[in-house]
Amino acid sequence: MKDLVLFVFTCMWFVGIVIAKGFFSTFFAICIPFWSFYLVFERIVEKFI
């Protein structure tokens, strides 16, 4: 179970890096994983709401 959670968070981190636009957003997504999680959640909310 721990490995699954780690895998999900790692995938979300990489997806956040990919969808980040611009230098500073990409820089923060790489250095601060919570910023990339925010980008992923923001994209999900925009799609479904």
Backbone as CSV, one residue per row, in Angstrom:
resi,resn,N_x,N_y,N_z,CA_x,CA_y,CA_z,C_x,C_y,C_z
1,MET,0.822,-1.191,0.000,0.000,0.000,0.000,0.868,1.257,0.000
2,LYS,1.944,1.212,0.779,2.851,2.350,0.841,3.483,2.610,-0.531
3,ASP,3.832,1.548,-1.228,4.436,1.690,-2.548,3.446,2.272,-3.560
4,LEU,2.188,1.893,-3.428,1.167,2.431,-4.328,0.988,3.931,-4.121
5,VAL,0.949,4.369,-2.878,0.813,5.794,-2.573,2.029,6.561,-3.100
6,LEU,3.209,6.015,-2.899,4.425,6.640,-3.403,4.402,6.739,-4.924
7,PHE,3.936,5.695,-5.584,3.838,5.694,-7.039,2.859,6.753,-7.534
8,VAL,1.704,6.870,-6.883,0.699,7.858,-7.287,1.235,9.272,-7.118
9,PHE,1.868,9.552,-5.978,2.402,10.890,-5.753,3.547,11.211,-6.705
10,THR,4.362,10.223,-7.033,5.443,10.438,-7.990,4.883,10.726,-9.374
11,CYS,3.864,10.006,-9.776,3.236,10.263,-11.076,2.595,11.648,-11.115
12,MET,1.941,12.023,-10.016,1.341,13.359,-9.961,2.416,14.443,-10.018
13,TRP,3.559,14.197,-9.428,4.649,15.157,-9.458,5.148,15.342,-10.893
14,PHE,5.351,14.240,-11.613,5.812,14.330,-12.993,4.773,14.971,-13.904
15,VAL,3.504,14.654,-13.695,2.447,15.260,-14.501,2.398,16.764,-14.240
16,GLY,2.561,17.169,-12.995,2.593,18.591,-12.670,3.749,19.308,-13.333
17,ILE,4.894,18.658,-13.410,6.043,19.252,-14.097,5.747,19.414,-15.579
18,VAL,5.090,18.422,-16.158,4.791,18.464,-17.585,3.785,19.564,-17.919
19,ILE,2.762,19.752,-17.082,1.736,20.745,-17.418,2.090,22.153,-16.950
20,ALA,3.211,22.317,-16.234,3.640,23.649,-15.808,4.051,24.459,-17.038
21,LYS,3.658,25.732,-17.031,3.987,26.608,-18.153,4.882,27.732,-17.653
22,GLY,5.912,28.019,-18.401,6.820,29.093,-18.031,7.961,28.605,-17.164
23,PHE,8.967,29.448,-17.044,10.173,29.061,-16.307,9.909,28.897,-14.817
24,PHE,9.300,29.917,-14.197,9.149,29.884,-12.749,8.174,28.808,-12.299
25,SER,7.105,28.605,-13.035,6.159,27.559,-12.673,6.813,26.182,-12.773
26,THR,7.585,25.959,-13.816,8.291,24.692,-13.972,9.356,24.528,-12.888
27,PHE,10.070,25.606,-12.592,11.091,25.568,-11.546,10.480,25.202,-10.195
28,PHE,9.357,25.852,-9.855,8.702,25.547,-8.585,8.121,24.136,-8.589
29,ALA,7.622,23.659,-9.725,7.073,22.303,-9.800,8.163,21.255,-9.587
30,ILE,9.374,21.550,-10.029,10.473,20.606,-9.831,10.968,20.648,-8.390
31,CYS,11.130,21.842,-7.853,11.718,21.990,-6.509,10.725,21.749,-5.386
32,ILE,9.467,22.119,-5.610,8.449,22.006,-4.567,7.329,21.116,-5.106
33,PRO,7.311,19.842,-4.726,6.310,18.924,-5.276,4.865,19.366,-5.031
34,PHE,4.607,20.092,-3.931,3.235,20.515,-3.659,2.717,21.482,-4.720
35,TRP,3.603,22.242,-5.350,3.179,23.131,-6.437,2.708,22.314,-7.641
36,SER,3.394,21.237,-7.941,2.960,20.398,-9.058,1.657,19.676,-8.725
37,PHE,1.461,19.283,-7.445,0.183,18.687,-7.049,-0.941,19.695,-7.237
38,TYR,-0.673,20.950,-6.879,-1.667,21.999,-7.069,-2.023,22.145,-8.550
39,LEU,-1.035,22.122,-9.419,-1.290,22.253,-10.856,-2.144,21.105,-11.372
40,VAL,-1.886,19.906,-10.891,-2.669,18.747,-11.316,-4.111,18.872,-10.840
41,PHE,-4.305,19.220,-9.557,-5.660,19.373,-9.026,-6.402,20.509,-9.718
42,GLU,-5.695,21.594,-10.028,-6.316,22.710,-10.728,-6.805,22.275,-12.108
43,ARG,-5.989,21.491,-12.813,-6.382,21.019,-14.140,-7.577,20.081,-14.060
44,ILE,-7.607,19.216,-13.048,-8.740,18.291,-12.863,-10.022,19.072,-12.580
45,VAL,-9.939,20.076,-11.722,-11.122,20.875,-11.395,-11.611,21.637,-12.618
46,GLU,-10.694,22.176,-13.421,-11.100,22.885,-14.636,-11.799,21.957,-15.624
47,LYS,-11.344,20.719,-15.714,-11.938,19.775,-16.660,-13.343,19.340,-16.253
48,PHE,-13.544,19.044,-14.977,-14.779,18.406,-14.542,-15.802,19.340,-13.915
49,ILE,-15.424,20.563,-13.646,-16.388,21.492,-13.050,-16.595,22.682,-13.950
